[in-house]
Amino acid sequence: MGAADGNDIAVPFALLPDTAAVAPGGGLEDVGLRASLTYVSSEHLILRLFADVNRFTADTADSPIVLQRTQRFLGGGIAYHF
């Protein structure tokens, strides 16, 4: 969950060429859910999967640069340490 005042939202979510002006207020910026799974395969090898789902709210969601209110992210990684 993210919260911001109007100045924090105004810069990244305000104007692009050929878009209407936006005067964002403050408040709850987004809500989300994150899950991760870590598997220690051996003493040196770690595998990780993660997923995020976020939904923009209020003035952030109404910005002309937001194409979808709900954003999803899926990732993974492998780590080896000596």
N, C-alpha and C positions, 0 to 999 in steps of 0.2 A: 504494500500500500504506500502510495506517495502523496504527500501534501505539499502545497506551495502557495505563495501569495501571488498576486497578479503580476508582479515584476518577474518572478521566476518563470512563469508560463509565457509571458509576452514575448520574450526573445526567441525561443525555439519554435513557438507555435503561432507566430503573428502573421507576417506578410510575405508573400511571394509575388513576383510580377503577375499582373492580371488576376489578382484575388481581392476580395473585399477586405476592408480593414476589420480587425478583430480587437476587441477591448476585453481581454480576459480578466476575471476576478480571481480571488483566491479560493482555496478549498481543497477538496480531495481530488488529486490528479489522476490516479488510477488505482485499481485493485487487482490483485493477482494471486496466482497459486504456483508454487515451485515444488518439484519433486526431484530427488536424485537417488541414484543407486551406485554404491561403490563396492567393488569386489576385489579383494586382495588375492590375486592368483598365486603369488609366491612371495618370497621374502623381498624380491626386487620389482615385481610387476603388479601394477594396479590398473584396473579397468573401471571407467566411470561413464554412466549415462545420466542425462538430466533433461528435464522438460519444464518449460515455463508457459503459462497462459496469463496474459494481462488484458484488462479492459479499461480503456480510457473513459473517464467520467466528466460530466459537467462541461466547463469551458474548453478543456483540453480536447474532448471528443468533437466539439463543434468547430475546431480549427480547420481551415481549408486544406491544410497539408496532411490531415489524417484521412487516409483512404479507407481504413477498416478500424472500427472501434476495438475489436478483439484481435490481439496479436499472439501468435503461437511461436514457440522456439523449441527445437529439439536438437540435442547435441550429444557428443560423446568424446571420450579421450582415453588415451593409453599413456601411462607414465612408467618409466623405468628409472630406478635410482641405483646407484652403485654402493 
